[in-house]
Amino acid sequence: MQTNYRIIFHIDLNCFFAACEVLENPKLKGKPIVVCHKDPLKRGIILTASYEARRYGIYTTMLLNEAIILCPGLTVVEPNYDYYKKYSYKFFEYLYSITPKVEPMSIDEGFLDMTEVVKENAYEYAKMMQDHILNVIGLPCSIGIGPNKFLAKMASDMKKPLGITILRKRDIPNMMWPLPVKDLFGVGKKTCARLEPLGIKTIGDLATFDKDKLKEVVGPAMVEYINERCYGIDNSKVEYENLDDVSSISNETTFKISMTNIKFIKDSLKLLSNQVSARLIRHKMAAQTVGIKIKFSNFTTISRSRAVSKPINDSMDLWDVVSDLFDDFYDGYSEIRLVGVFANRLIDQENSIRQYTIFDNFDEIEKEQKVNKLVKLLNKEYGDNTINIGIKGDDNGRKRN
């Protein structure tokens, strides 16, 4: 059935780790619990807090010793990743029984393109799915419904736990614009800090703010992203392509010890950006979305990505996005074991010709193109990682070439 609209579901399991622990140990039900690695000094980072714990002001990423002060009777549960894998498998097995058009976003959330499944009554269908996930699998979830992935994601965050929210473009001024600007998906703490001095407090403030002044603060690319999202524009598709197709390219590295040295971590991300760039160029492809993956010492993993205004495969363009994402979403002190860089929503390189404007510095562009051309020729002759761009040296003074 061909339609000129889409129906997208975003399904997010509520307090997933905590919910799994309650399923395995029903005695925990109704208690304020947190899932956290235990250590004698109680310095662990909370991975998940149950809703009973959240009523005390406890939240994910809070230090355990701070949480215990807020709730002396707090129950601390050591994470069991075998539980989480088991219930995640059941969750996605059910989603795939509904439609093959599923895009997993993490262990406990995913997008579904329901356009061909739901002819009408999307709310009732979502309620049926929510009831099955709760009563058969045992996990509470929230479901957002929208005409695109962005609005579906925003909707699923509006009512938790066990919420079902429909967010259409005509609902944006009343439902989305009153929310604080930090709730706009894709806008991180770094960008929020830049917006605060401008008096921008809500998404509505951001939507109606002077775009020229905004460009001076966050840059033209971010303004384009913000403007589209504030008005509910998102043309990205639910990614469910055949795994045999080249639909994503990524590289990652695991550190021998947990790291908090920001320079070393960013140098590693820069090298990974160079490697991803080399692979994109070798496949003659360009990326419409660039992202980073970070695994912390407590085994928590986050992935953050950003759509770019024009498809890219150049290492410097990739690094601009990767660096900005890292600055936005890394808290500056959590220990990191693994970092990765990925590029997806790939298209043929021929369709990704860079367009310049009067605001570009053409002297810098010419220099950049000459450097990139030389690096590509050397790497083609001697191997992808013979020369990498932009690494000056680590904290021990060692040079990288």
SULKA-V320433 format. One record per residue. RES is the residue in three letters. BURIAL is I if it has 24 or more other ideal C-beta (glycine too) atoms within 12 Angstrom, else O. Layout:
BEGIN
<<RES/BURIAL> <RES/BURIAL>>
END
This chain:
BEGIN
<<MET/O> <GLN/O> <THR/O> <ASN/O> <TYR/O> <ARG/I> <ILE/I> <ILE/I> <PHE/I> <HIS/I> <ILE/I> <ASP/I> <LEU/I> <ASN/I> <CYS/I> <PHE/I> <PHE/I> <ALA/I> <ALA/I> <CYS/I> <GLU/I> <VAL/I> <LEU/I> <GLU/O> <ASN/O> <PRO/O> <LYS/O> <LEU/I> <LYS/O> <GLY/O> <LYS/I> <PRO/I> <ILE/I> <VAL/I> <VAL/I> <CYS/I> <HIS/I> <LYS/O> <ASP/O> <PRO/O> <LEU/O> <LYS/O> <ARG/O> <GLY/I> <ILE/I> <ILE/I> <LEU/I> <THR/I> <ALA/I> <SER/I> <TYR/I> <GLU/I> <ALA/I> <ARG/I> <ARG/O> <TYR/I> <GLY/O> <ILE/I> <TYR/O> <THR/I> <THR/I> <MET/I> <LEU/I> <LEU/I> <ASN/I> <GLU/O> <ALA/I> <ILE/I> <ILE/O> <LEU/O> <CYS/I> <PRO/O> <GLY/O> <LEU/I> <THR/I> <VAL/I> <VAL/I> <GLU/O> <PRO/I> <ASN/O> <TYR/O> <ASP/O> <TYR/I> <TYR/I> <LYS/O> <LYS/O> <TYR/I> <SER/I> <TYR/O> <LYS/I> <PHE/I> <PHE/I> <GLU/O> <TYR/I> <LEU/I> <TYR/O> <SER/O> <ILE/I> <THR/I> <PRO/O> <LYS/I> <VAL/I> <GLU/I> <PRO/I> <MET/I> <SER/I> <ILE/I> <ASP/I> <GLU/I> <GLY/I> <PHE/I> <LEU/I> <ASP/I> <MET/I> <THR/I> <GLU/O> <VAL/I> <VAL/I> <LYS/O> <GLU/O> <ASN/O> <ALA/I> <TYR/O> <GLU/O> <TYR/I> <ALA/I> <LYS/I> <MET/O> <MET/I> <GLN/I> <ASP/O> <HIS/I> <ILE/I> <LEU/I> <ASN/O> <VAL/O> <ILE/I> <GLY/I> <LEU/I> <PRO/I> <CYS/I> <SER/I> <ILE/I> <GLY/I> <ILE/I> <GLY/I> <PRO/I> <ASN/I> <LYS/I> <PHE/I> <LEU/I> <ALA/I> <LYS/I> <MET/I> <ALA/I> <SER/I> <ASP/I> <MET/I> <LYS/I> <LYS/O> <PRO/I> <LEU/I> <GLY/I> <ILE/I> <THR/I> <ILE/I> <LEU/I> <ARG/I> <LYS/I> <ARG/O> <ASP/O> <ILE/I> <PRO/O> <ASN/O> <MET/I> <MET/I> <TRP/I> <PRO/O> <LEU/I> <PRO/O> <VAL/I> <LYS/O> <ASP/I> <LEU/I> <PHE/I> <GLY/I> <VAL/I> <GLY/I> <LYS/O> <LYS/I> <THR/I> <CYS/I> <ALA/O> <ARG/I> <LEU/I> <GLU/O> <PRO/O> <LEU/O> <GLY/O> <ILE/I> <LYS/O> <THR/I> <ILE/I> <GLY/O> <ASP/I> <LEU/I> <ALA/I> <THR/O> <PHE/I> <ASP/O> <LYS/O> <ASP/O> <LYS/O> <LEU/I> <LYS/O> <GLU/O> <VAL/I> <VAL/I> <GLY/O> <PRO/O> <ALA/I> <MET/I> <VAL/I> <GLU/O> <TYR/I> <ILE/I> <ASN/I> <GLU/I> <ARG/I> <CYS/I> <TYR/I> <GLY/I> <ILE/O> <ASP/I> <ASN/O> <SER/I> <LYS/O> <VAL/I> <GLU/I> <TYR/O> <GLU/O> <ASN/O> <LEU/O> <ASP/O> <ASP/O> <VAL/O> <SER/I> <SER/I> <ILE/I> <SER/I> <ASN/I> <GLU/I> <THR/I> <THR/O> <PHE/I> <LYS/O> <ILE/O> <SER/O> <MET/I> <THR/O> <ASN/O> <ILE/O> <LYS/O> <PHE/I> <ILE/I> <LYS/I> <ASP/I> <SER/I> <LEU/I> <LYS/I> <LEU/I> <LEU/I> <SER/I> <ASN/I> <GLN/I> <VAL/I> <SER/I> <ALA/I> <ARG/I> <LEU/I> <ILE/I> <ARG/O> <HIS/O> <LYS/O> <MET/I> <ALA/I> <ALA/I> <GLN/I> <THR/I> <VAL/I> <GLY/I> <ILE/I> <LYS/I> <ILE/I> <LYS/I> <PHE/I> <SER/I> <ASN/I> <PHE/I> <THR/I> <THR/I> <ILE/I> <SER/I> <ARG/I> <SER/I> <ARG/I> <ALA/I> <VAL/I> <SER/I> <LYS/I> <PRO/I> <ILE/I> <ASN/I> <ASP/I> <SER/I> <MET/I> <ASP/I> <LEU/I> <TRP/I> <ASP/I> <VAL/I> <VAL/I> <SER/I> <ASP/I> <LEU/I> <PHE/I> <ASP/I> <ASP/I> <PHE/I> <TYR/I> <ASP/I> <GLY/O> <TYR/O> <SER/I> <GLU/I> <ILE/I> <ARG/I> <LEU/I> <VAL/I> <GLY/I> <VAL/I> <PHE/I> <ALA/I> <ASN/I> <ARG/I> <LEU/I> <ILE/I> <ASP/O> <GLN/O> <GLU/O> <ASN/O> <SER/I> <ILE/O> <ARG/O> <GLN/O> <TYR/O> <THR/O> <ILE/O> <PHE/O> <ASP/O> <ASN/O> <PHE/O> <ASP/O> <GLU/O> <ILE/O> <GLU/O> <LYS/O> <GLU/I> <GLN/O> <LYS/O> <VAL/O> <ASN/I> <LYS/O> <LEU/O> <VAL/I> <LYS/I> <LEU/O> <LEU/O> <ASN/I> <LYS/O> <GLU/O> <TYR/O> <GLY/O> <ASP/I> <ASN/I> <THR/O> <ILE/I> <ASN/I> <ILE/I> <GLY/I> <ILE/I> <LYS/O> <GLY/O> <ASP/O> <ASP/O> <ASN/O> <GLY/O> <ARG/O> <LYS/O> <ARG/O> <ASN/O>>
END
